[in-house]
Amino acid sequence: MTTGKKNPTGAGAIIAFLILGGAIVGGFMGQPSIGLLAGAGIGVAIALLLWLRERDK
């Protein structure tokens, strides 16, 4: 029987896509490093929000 616990949501793909997207958008704007860092920051923030949401379940 199952214990009722669900599998946690992974956020690695979200972080990876946002890093790549940030680097691409930053490249079009002439600042790929800043875009990469912004994408990484947003991705980590989303991953933390997902973790906090699922921590209580």
SEVEX-554894 format. One record per atom (N, C-alpha, C, O): x, y, z; residue in three letters. Coordinates in pm, whole numbers, padded with zeros to 5 digits, always signed. Layout:
! residues N
XYZALA ...
//
This chain:
! residues 57
+00083-00118+00000MET +00000+00000+00000MET +00088+00125+00000MET +00203+00123+00043MET +00032+00231-00048THR +00105+00357-00049THR +00079+00434+00079THR -00023+00414+00145THR +00171+00522+00112THR +00157+00601+00234THR +00085+00733+00208THR +00061+00809+00302THR +00050+00761+00083GLY -00021+00884+00053GLY +00070+01000+00018GLY +00022+01107-00017GLY +00201+00979+00026LYS +00293+01086-00008LYS +00315+01091-00157LYS +00333+00987-00221LYS +00313+01210-00214LYS +00334+01227-00358LYS +00482+01250-00385LYS +00557+01292-00297LYS +00521+01223-00507ASN +00658+01249-00548ASN +00680+01399-00559ASN +00592+01470-00609ASN +00794+01449-00515PRO +00819+01593-00523PRO +00842+01639-00668PRO +00886+01561-00752PRO +00811+01763-00693THR +00832+01822-00824THR +00977+01863-00837THR +01032+01928-00748THR +01040+01826-00946GLY +01178+01865-00971GLY +01181+02002-01037GLY +01094+02036-01118GLY +01281+02081-01003ALA +01291+02215-01059ALA +01419+02235-01138ALA +01449+02347-01180ALA +01494+02128-01160GLY +01620+02141-01233GLY +01601+02188-01375GLY +01680+02269-01425GLY +01497+02139-01441ALA +01472+02180-01579ALA +01433+02328-01586ALA +01473+02398-01679ALA +01357+02372-01489ILE +01318+02514-01485ILE +01442+02602-01473ILE +01455+02702-01543ILE +01532+02565-01383ILE +01654+02642-01364ILE +01737+02642-01492ILE +01786+02746-01534ILE +01754+02524-01554ALA +01835+02514-01675ALA +01778+02597-01789ALA +01852+02669-01857ALA +01647+02588-01811PHE +01586+02665-01920PHE +01596+02816-01897PHE +01618+02892-01991PHE +01580+02858-01773LEU +01589+03001-01744LEU +01732+03052-01757LEU +01753+03166-01798LEU +01830+02970-01722ILE +01970+03010-01741ILE +01999+03027-01890ILE +02056+03128-01932ILE +01958+02928-01970LEU +01980+02939-02115LEU +01903+03056-02175LEU +01957+03132-02255LEU +01778+03070-02137GLY +01697+03181-02188GLY +01754+03316-02149GLY +01754+03409-02230GLY +01801+03327-02026GLY +01861+03452-01982GLY +01987+03486-02060GLY +02010+03602-02094GLY +02069+03385-02088ALA +02191+03408-02165ALA +02157+03450-02308ALA +02224+03536-02364ALA +02055+03389-02367ILE +02016+03425-02504ILE +01960+03566-02510ILE +01999+03646-02595ILE +01868+03597-02419VAL +01809+03731-02417VAL +01917+03835-02385VAL +01922+03942-02446VAL +02003+03803-02290GLY +02113+03894-02258GLY +02207+03913-02375GLY +02260+04022-02395GLY +02230+03806-02454GLY +02314+03817-02572GLY +02257+03913-02675GLY +02331+03988-02738GLY +02124+03910-02692PHE +02061+04004-02785PHE +02072+04148-02736PHE +02073+04242-02815PHE +02082+04163-02605MET +02093+04297-02548MET +02238+04340-02527MET +02263+04451-02481MET +02333+04253-02561GLY +02474+04287-02548GLY +02533+04256-02412GLY +02647+04294-02385GLY +02459+04188-02325GLN +02506+04156-02190GLN +02472+04011-02155GLN +02387+03987-02070GLN +02538+03914-02219PRO +02500+03775-02192PRO +02530+03729-02049PRO +02457+03646-01996PRO +02634+03783-01987SER +02666+03742-01850SER +02557+03788-01753SER +02518+03713-01663SER +02510+03909-01771ILE +02404+03958-01683ILE +02276+03879-01705ILE +02204+03849-01610ILE +02246+03846-01831GLY +02128+03764-01861GLY +02138+03627-01798GLY +02040+03575-01745GLY +02257+03567-01804LEU +02278+03435-01744LEU +02256+03441-01593LEU +02189+03355-01537LEU +02311+03542-01529LEU +02293+03556-01383LEU +02148+03585-01346LEU +02098+03534-01246LEU +02081+03666-01427ALA +01941+03696-01399ALA +01856+03569-01416ALA +01769+03542-01333ALA +01881+03493-01521GLY +01808+03369-01542GLY +01832+03270-01429GLY +01740+03203-01384GLY +01956+03261-01384ALA +01988+03171-01273ALA +01917+03215-01146ALA +01863+03132-01072ALA +01917+03344-01120GLY +01850+03395-01000GLY +01700+03370-01002GLY +01642+03330-00901GLY +01637+03394-01116ILE +01493+03370-01127ILE +01463+03222-01115ILE +01366+03183-01051ILE +01546+03138-01178GLY +01526+02993-01170GLY +01538+02941-01028GLY +01458+02857-00986GLY +01637+02989-00956VAL +01654+02945-00817VAL +01538+02994-00731VAL +01493+02923-00641VAL +01490+03116-00757ALA +01376+03167-00681ALA +01252+03081-00704ALA +01179+03051-00610ALA +01228+03041-00829ILE +01113+02955-00860ILE +01131+02819-00793ILE +01035+02763-00739ILE +01253+02765-00797ALA +01279+02635-00734ALA +01254+02643-00583ALA +01199+02550-00525ALA +01295+02751-00521LEU +01269+02768-00378LEU +01120+02778-00348LEU +01072+02722-00249LEU +01047+02850-00433LEU +00902+02859-00413LEU +00835+02723-00427LEU +00745+02691-00350LEU +00878+02643-00525LEU +00823+02508-00539LEU +00856+02424-00417LEU +00771+02350-00367LEU +00978+02434-00368TRP +01018+02357-00251TRP +00937+02397-00128TRP +00892+02311-00052TRP +00918+02527-00108LEU +00840+02573+00006LEU +00694+02529-00004LEU +00632+02495+00097LEU +00640+02529-00127ARG +00501+02487-00145ARG +00482+02339-00114ARG +00382+02299-00055ARG +00578+02258-00154GLU +00564+02113-00136GLU +00620+02062-00005GLU +00601+01945+00028GLU +00688+02145+00070ARG +00748+02102+00195ARG +00642+02059+00296ARG +00666+01966+00374ARG +00528+02123+00297ASP +00424+02093+00395ASP +00333+01977+00354ASP +00252+01931+00434ASP +00346+01931+00232LYS +00257+01823+00185LYS +00306+01688+00231LYS +00243+01586+00201LYS 
//
